[in-house]
Structure formats: C-alpha cells, structure tokens
C-alpha cells in the first residue's frame, strides 16, 4: 500500500506538475484503493487456505488411507500426521484412555 501510494505520488508529481494544483486528494484516493485491493486479496487468500485446511481434515477423518482424495505431497503430509497421532497415542496411553472414556460417556443433552 505504501509503495503503491509513493510510486503514484512520484509519477503524478513528475507528469502532472502544472496541471493539478492539489496532488494530495488523488494520492489519498490511490492510497484507499490500494488498501482495499490488498485487503480483498488477503481475504480471498485466507478463505482459500481455510478451505484447503477443511478439505484436508475432512479427507483425513472420513476416508481410509487407500480411499483418500489427497495425492502427492498432501498424501505424504496426511501420512505423517497419522503416524504422529499413532506415536502420540503410544507415548501417552493415558490420553488415549481419557479419549475413550469421553467417547463412552452418556449424552447429557
């Protein structure tokens, strides 16, 4: 945003020096437009990352290893995650027992 505004200001002072009396209004307009453009880009990027993460979790939870939709590097990451989860269960057996107790507990709702 700052770089865009600075470049626009420098370009306008060089090219519109005698044509425009007050250069700050166009500069502020460019600043606002560049801010909102960057904000929308970041929103779309964040939404894409969230969607990929949700698909990753859904694929990991819903399907067996051979039936998953993930391919290539993503499948390797899922495999590492599963291996780490199994390793964590063997290191902390009381945590696995606590999860089973919670799963066996009756619903109070």
C-alpha positions as CSV (number, residue, x, y, z in Angstrom):
1,X,0.0,0.0,0.0
2,X,2.7,2.4,0.9
3,X,4.8,1.6,-2.1
4,X,1.9,2.0,-4.4
5,X,1.0,5.3,-2.9
6,X,4.6,6.5,-3.1
7,X,5.0,5.5,-6.7
8,X,1.7,7.1,-7.7
9,X,2.7,10.3,-5.9
10,X,6.1,10.4,-7.6
11,X,4.5,9.7,-11.0
12,X,1.9,12.3,-10.6
13,X,4.3,15.0,-9.4
14,X,6.5,14.3,-12.5
15,X,3.8,14.1,-15.1
16,X,1.0,16.4,-13.7
17,X,3.2,19.1,-12.2
18,X,1.5,22.0,-13.9
19,X,-2.0,20.5,-14.5
20,X,-3.1,19.7,-10.9
21,X,-2.9,22.3,-8.1
22,X,-3.6,19.9,-5.2
23,X,-1.9,16.5,-5.5
24,X,-2.9,15.1,-2.1
25,X,-6.5,14.2,-2.9
26,X,-5.6,11.9,-5.8
27,X,-2.8,10.5,-3.7
28,X,-5.2,9.7,-0.8
29,X,-7.6,8.1,-3.3
30,X,-4.9,5.9,-4.6
31,X,-3.9,5.0,-1.0
32,X,-7.5,3.9,-0.2
33,X,-7.9,2.0,-3.4
34,X,-4.6,0.1,-2.8
35,X,-5.5,-0.6,0.8
36,X,-8.9,-2.1,-0.2
37,X,-7.4,-4.1,-3.0
38,X,-4.7,-5.6,-0.7
39,X,-7.4,-6.3,1.9
40,X,-9.6,-8.2,-0.6
41,X,-6.6,-10.2,-1.9
42,X,-5.8,-11.2,1.7
43,X,-9.4,-12.2,2.4
44,X,-9.5,-14.4,-0.7
45,X,-6.1,-15.9,0.2
46,X,-7.3,-16.6,3.7
47,X,-10.5,-18.2,2.5
48,X,-8.6,-20.4,0.2
49,X,-6.2,-21.6,3.0
50,X,-9.2,-22.2,5.3
51,X,-10.9,-24.3,2.6
52,X,-7.9,-26.4,1.9
53,X,-7.5,-27.0,5.6
54,X,-11.1,-28.1,6.0
55,X,-10.8,-30.4,3.0
56,X,-7.6,-31.8,4.4
57,X,-9.3,-32.5,7.8
58,X,-12.4,-34.0,6.2
59,X,-10.4,-36.2,3.9
60,X,-8.3,-37.4,6.9
61,X,-11.3,-38.1,9.1
62,X,-13.8,-39.6,6.6
63,X,-11.7,-41.9,4.4
64,X,-9.2,-44.7,4.9
65,X,-5.7,-44.3,3.6
66,X,-6.4,-46.1,0.3
67,X,-9.6,-44.2,-0.4
68,X,-8.4,-40.6,0.2
69,X,-8.6,-37.9,-2.4
70,X,-5.3,-36.4,-1.5
71,X,-2.4,-37.0,-3.9
72,X,1.3,-36.4,-3.9
73,X,2.7,-34.1,-1.2
74,X,-0.6,-33.7,0.5
75,X,-1.0,-37.5,0.9
76,X,2.5,-37.6,2.4
77,X,1.5,-34.9,5.0
78,X,-1.6,-36.9,5.9
79,X,0.5,-40.0,6.3
80,X,3.0,-38.1,8.6
81,X,0.1,-36.7,10.6
82,X,-1.4,-40.2,11.1
83,X,2.0,-41.6,12.1
84,X,2.5,-38.8,14.6
85,X,-1.0,-39.4,16.1
86,X,-0.3,-43.1,16.5
87,X,3.1,-42.3,18.0
88,X,1.5,-39.8,20.4
89,X,-1.1,-42.5,21.5
90,X,1.7,-44.9,22.3
91,X,3.7,-42.3,24.2
92,X,0.7,-41.0,26.2
93,X,-1.6,-44.0,26.8
94,X,-3.5,-42.2,29.5
95,X,-4.5,-39.6,26.9
96,X,-5.9,-42.3,24.7
97,X,-7.7,-43.8,27.7
98,X,-9.2,-40.5,28.5
99,X,-10.5,-40.1,25.0
100,X,-12.2,-43.5,25.1
101,X,-13.8,-42.6,28.5
102,X,-15.2,-39.4,27.0
103,X,-16.5,-41.3,23.9
104,X,-18.2,-43.9,26.2
105,X,-19.8,-41.2,28.4
106,X,-23.6,-40.8,28.0
107,X,-25.0,-37.7,26.4
108,X,-26.5,-35.3,28.9
109,X,-28.3,-33.2,26.4
